[in-house]
């Protein structure tokens, strides 16, 4: 039997993708009343179909029973237009999901630009997760109150030379033959906003090759945000401390530690081998 994906792919190739998707949605809606009222209807839709005015008209009256899944396998050309097209449905209770996260075009861009209610993780992201600390960290962040904000643009160069070509990327991908040397302006702004809204900020590690002024803007933006915020600020690591000194801001934070790795370990475990050894020393102060 021919799988549905083949029919939808062929319809898209001949310019009838939206027509087939809308026909499938109409067929699903005809069966909706057969299910309990607390059961949601999940609709997997391409960005093109979601932008079609007929999509919203078709679903507006049942929006509170919908989970709209934006497939990750199709490019979004205009996020602002897509957000506007979905807004009436979301205002009436529809939830937005990103399908197959980790498998296609979207990566973090769909998540950051569309602010979905639900993330459906692709199998490639969860397989062998116990052996992959990076994937484990991403999933733990998604499953907690933590928001993991990765760069959304970069400053890249084709070499470290003084006359190297540089440019800003539209995403966090580094093309072959180029080097990522700083975060881009969109990421700088985003990080500064997060720091301003925080109550406590721990900063460990510069944003790029801050020793070179061509690639210091990201680190400077974080350092200046740390200096401006009313939060309690801690900076850990020799490079971060050196960056503060370079920008003349080392007196504008609450605490600076040159032990970057040790600071992170202390936050994670609540103790350090050196501190434990000092407490056990014969001449260590005793309580009571």
LINHUHU-V613083 format. One line per field, one symbol per residue. ss: DSSP state (~ for helix, > for strand, _ for the rest). phi: phi as a letter, one per 20 degrees, with the letter a starting at -180 (. if undefined). psi: psi as a letter, one per 40 degrees, with the letter a starting at -180 (. if undefined). Layout:
BEGIN
ss: ???
phi: ???
psi: ???
END
This chain:
BEGIN
ss: ___~~~~~~~~~~___~~~~~~~~~~~~~~_~~~______>>>>>_~~~~~_~~~~~~~~~~~~~>>>>>________~~~~~~~~~~~~~___>>>>>>>_____~~~~~~~~___>>>>_~~~~__~~~_~~~~~~~~~~___________>>>>________>>>__________>>>>>_~~~~~~~~~~~~~__>>>>>________~~~_~~~~~~~~~~~~___>>>>>_~~~~~~~~~________>>>__~~~~~~~~~~___~~~~~~~~________
phi: .ffggffffffffdndffffffffffffffdfffdgfeeededecegfffefgfffgfdgfdgfdddeeefeecfdebfffffffegffffeofddcdelfodcfflefgffedlfecddffgfedflffdcgfffffffffecefdedegdbcdcbeaeffeffcadeebeedfgndcfcaeefffgffffffffeeeccddcofeaeffegfcdfffffffffffefeffdcddoffffffgfgemcfeddfbcceefffffffffdmacgffffffefgeffdfm
psi: hhiddddddddddeefddddddddddddddedeeiidehihhhhiiddddehddddddedefdeeihhhhieeiihdgdddddddedddddeeiihihifhedbddbedddddegidhhhhidddehfddegddddddddddeaehhhhiieiihiieieideihiihieaehhiheihheiiiddddddddddddeidhhhhhhieagedhddfeddddddddddddieihhhhhidddddddddefeeeeidhhhegdddddddddeeiidddddddeideihhi.
END
